[in-house]
Amino acid sequence: MCGIVGCARFHKYGLSYKEQDIFADLLKVGALRGTDGTGVFIVDSDKKVRTLKIGDNPYRLMADPAYLPFLEKHKKNYQDTQTQDRFIIGHNRSKTVGEGSTENAHPHRAGDICLVHNGTLRSYSNLPNMKDFDVDSMALASAINELGVDEAISRTHGAYAIVYFNEKDSTLNFLRNSDRPLAMAFDKQQNRLYFASEMRMLEWVLGRNYVDLTKDVKLASLKTDTLVSFTMDNVEPTVREVKGPPISN
């Protein structure tokens, strides 16, 4: 059981310090879902991806001297729109396939794909060179990069909730099957999106940060077998079906 958390801001000013604080709270609470590795990836307004991860719990990551410079790399001040961070995605790992190490922590990068994954894939998944990867999640990232998400998922057996950025088309993508949860909170008035593996975790963290869940924020569970894709500047996503292989009796 791993945890996925994050925040996206579809606005030229990018993520605010308040949204960074909410993300940090989500990542800390996500330790309940895994402490074998913690990682973060950020996408800025130039559509560049940077990553930071450690084979340990989120408190150790946040105490690392590299963490704050990593967050602030492009943020000169809130009104500077030249380069701003738009998406921040975190992962708490509970190891299943592969040892607990910084290398095996999420996110995983393969070509144009930067991905975090909650779940465990079956060894008989027909992904390219799957046996050559120490971590099943890395095999999935590589397959999406090589085959595209439809073909990769059609060969994937097992449990998955994934969030990934595709540098080729500059989209942030969400997909899960019925074996793993993923919840979202849409704040369309502020052009932002929060997400976490557990709905109650998301509700609690947003509530303690004074995000009004009764007015402008819509909470929802991501529908199964549904790819939800966001571009950099649009809180309205494209949605389409992407299904795994049929279940054989």
C-alpha positions in Angstrom: 0.0 0.0 0.0 1.6 3.2 -1.2 0.3 6.8 -1.1 0.0 9.4 -3.8 -0.6 13.1 -3.0 -0.3 16.4 -4.9 -1.5 19.8 -6.0 -1.9 21.4 -9.4 -2.5 25.1 -10.1 -3.8 26.1 -13.6 -2.8 29.7 -13.4 0.1 31.9 -14.6 1.2 32.6 -11.0 1.6 28.9 -10.2 1.6 27.2 -6.8 1.5 29.6 -3.8 3.2 29.0 -0.5 -0.1 28.0 1.0 -0.4 25.2 -1.6 3.1 24.1 -0.8 2.2 23.9 2.9 -0.9 21.8 2.0 1.2 19.5 -0.1 3.7 19.1 2.8 0.9 18.1 5.1 -0.5 15.6 2.6 3.0 14.1 2.2 3.4 13.8 6.0 0.0 12.2 6.4 0.8 9.9 3.5 3.5 8.3 5.7 0.6 6.2 7.1 0.6 4.5 3.7 4.3 3.9 3.4 7.7 4.8 4.9 10.1 2.8 2.7 10.6 5.7 0.3 9.4 9.2 -0.4 9.7 11.2 -3.6 8.4 14.4 -5.2 8.3 15.7 -8.7 7.5 19.2 -9.8 6.5 20.5 -13.3 7.1 24.2 -13.9 5.5 26.6 -16.4 8.3 25.9 -18.9 7.1 22.2 -18.8 10.3 21.1 -17.2 10.3 18.3 -14.7 12.5 18.0 -11.6 12.6 15.2 -9.0 13.8 14.5 -5.5 13.5 11.3 -3.6 14.9 9.3 -0.7 14.7 5.7 0.4 13.1 6.7 3.7 10.1 8.5 5.3 8.9 12.0 4.3 10.3 13.6 7.5 13.8 12.6 6.4 13.2 14.0 2.9 12.0 17.3 4.3 15.0 17.5 6.6 17.4 17.0 3.7 19.3 20.2 2.9 18.3 19.8 -0.7 14.5 19.9 -0.1 13.8 23.6 0.4 16.1 24.7 -2.5 14.3 22.1 -4.6 10.9 23.6 -3.8 12.1 27.2 -4.4 14.2 26.7 -7.4 12.0 28.7 -9.7 10.0 30.8 -7.3 11.5 34.3 -7.0 8.3 35.9 -5.7 4.6 35.2 -6.1 4.1 37.9 -8.8 6.9 36.7 -11.0 5.3 34.8 -13.8 8.4 34.1 -15.8 8.8 30.6 -14.5 6.5 29.2 -11.9 5.8 25.7 -10.5 2.4 24.4 -11.7 2.2 20.8 -10.5 3.7 19.1 -7.4 3.2 15.4 -6.9 4.4 13.2 -4.0 4.7 9.5 -3.2 5.0 7.5 -0.1 6.3 4.0 -0.8 5.5 0.8 1.0 7.8 -1.7 -0.8 6.4 -4.7 -2.4 8.6 -5.4 -5.5 12.2 -4.3 -5.1 14.3 -3.3 -2.1 13.7 -0.1 -0.1 16.3 2.3 -1.6 16.5 5.8 -3.0 16.8 4.4 -6.5 13.6 2.3 -6.1 11.6 5.2 -4.5 9.1 7.0 -6.8 8.8 8.9 -9.0 10.2 6.8 -11.9 11.3 8.5 -15.1 11.3 6.8 -18.6 11.7 9.0 -21.6 8.8 11.5 -21.6 7.1 9.9 -18.6 7.5 10.8 -15.0 5.2 8.5 -12.9 4.1 7.6 -9.4 2.2 4.3 -8.8 0.2 2.8 -5.9 -0.3 -0.9 -6.3 1.4 -4.1 -7.3 1.5 -5.6 -10.8 1.3 -9.3 -11.5 4.5 -10.9 -12.8 2.6 -12.1 -15.9 1.8 -8.6 -17.1 2.9 -8.5 -20.7 5.0 -5.3 -20.4 8.2 -4.9 -22.5 11.2 -6.3 -20.6 9.3 -6.4 -17.4 11.7 -9.0 -15.9 14.6 -6.6 -16.4 13.3 -4.0 -13.9 13.7 -4.3 -10.2 10.5 -2.4 -9.6 7.2 -3.1 -11.3 6.3 0.6 -11.3 9.4 1.4 -13.4 8.3 -1.3 -15.9 5.0 0.4 -16.2 6.5 3.9 -16.7 8.7 2.5 -19.4 5.8 0.7 -21.1 3.7 3.9 -21.2 6.6 5.7 -22.7 7.3 3.0 -25.3 3.7 1.8 -26.1 1.4 4.6 -25.0 -0.9 4.4 -22.1 -3.7 2.5 -23.9 -1.5 -0.4 -25.0 0.5 -0.5 -21.8 -2.6 -0.7 -19.6 -4.1 -3.3 -21.9 -1.1 -5.5 -20.9 -1.1 -4.7 -17.2 -2.4 -7.2 -14.7 -2.7 -6.2 -11.0 -3.5 -3.2 -8.9 -2.8 0.4 -10.0 -3.5 4.0 -9.3 -1.1 6.2 -11.3 -0.3 9.8 -11.7 2.1 10.8 -14.4 3.4 13.7 -16.5 4.0 13.3 -20.2 6.6 15.7 -21.4 5.7 14.9 -25.0 2.2 16.5 -24.8 2.7 18.4 -21.5 -0.2 16.7 -19.8 -0.8 15.6 -16.2 -2.6 12.3 -16.2 -4.6 10.2 -13.6 -5.7 6.6 -13.9 -6.8 3.8 -11.6 -8.5 0.5 -11.6 -10.9 -0.9 -9.0 -8.1 -2.3 -6.9 -6.7 1.1 -5.7 -8.3 4.4 -4.6 -7.5 8.0 -5.7 -9.5 11.1 -4.6 -9.6 14.6 -6.0 -10.7 18.0 -4.8 -11.5 20.6 -7.5 -11.4 24.3 -6.7 -12.4 25.8 -10.0 -12.8 29.3 -8.6 -9.0 29.3 -7.8 -8.1 27.1 -10.8 -6.5 24.4 -8.6 -6.7 20.7 -7.9 -5.7 18.7 -4.8 -5.5 14.9 -4.8 -4.6 12.0 -2.5 -5.0 8.3 -2.3 -7.6 8.5 0.5 -10.6 10.8 0.5 -10.6 11.2 4.3 -7.0 12.2 4.3 -7.7 14.8 1.7 -10.7 16.2 3.6 -8.8 16.4 6.8 -5.7 18.1 5.5 -7.7 20.6 3.4 -10.0 21.3 6.4 -7.1 22.0 8.8 -5.7 24.4 6.2 -9.0 26.4 6.0 -10.0 25.3 2.5 -13.8 25.6 2.5 -15.1 22.3 1.4 -18.8 23.4 1.6 -18.7 26.1 -1.1 -16.4 26.1 -4.1 -14.4 22.8 -3.7 -15.8 19.6 -5.2 -14.6 16.3 -3.8 -14.8 13.2 -5.9 -13.2 9.8 -6.3 -11.6 9.2 -9.6 -13.7 6.8 -11.7 -12.1 3.5 -12.5 -10.7 2.8 -15.9 -10.9 6.5 -16.8 -7.9 8.5 -17.9 -8.2 12.1 -16.7 -5.7 14.4 -18.4 -5.0 18.1 -17.7 -3.0 20.6 -19.8 -0.9 23.3 -18.1 -3.5 26.1 -18.2 -6.9 24.4 -18.0 -8.7 23.0 -15.0 -11.2 21.3 -17.3 -9.7 17.9 -18.2 -10.2 15.6 -21.1 -11.6 12.3 -20.0 -11.7 8.9 -21.8 -11.8 5.2 -21.0 -8.6 3.2 -20.7 -9.1 -0.3 -19.6 -6.9 -3.1 -18.5 -7.0 -6.6 -19.9 -10.2 -8.6 -19.4 -10.5 -10.8 -16.3 -10.3 -14.5 -17.3 -12.3 -17.0 -15.3 
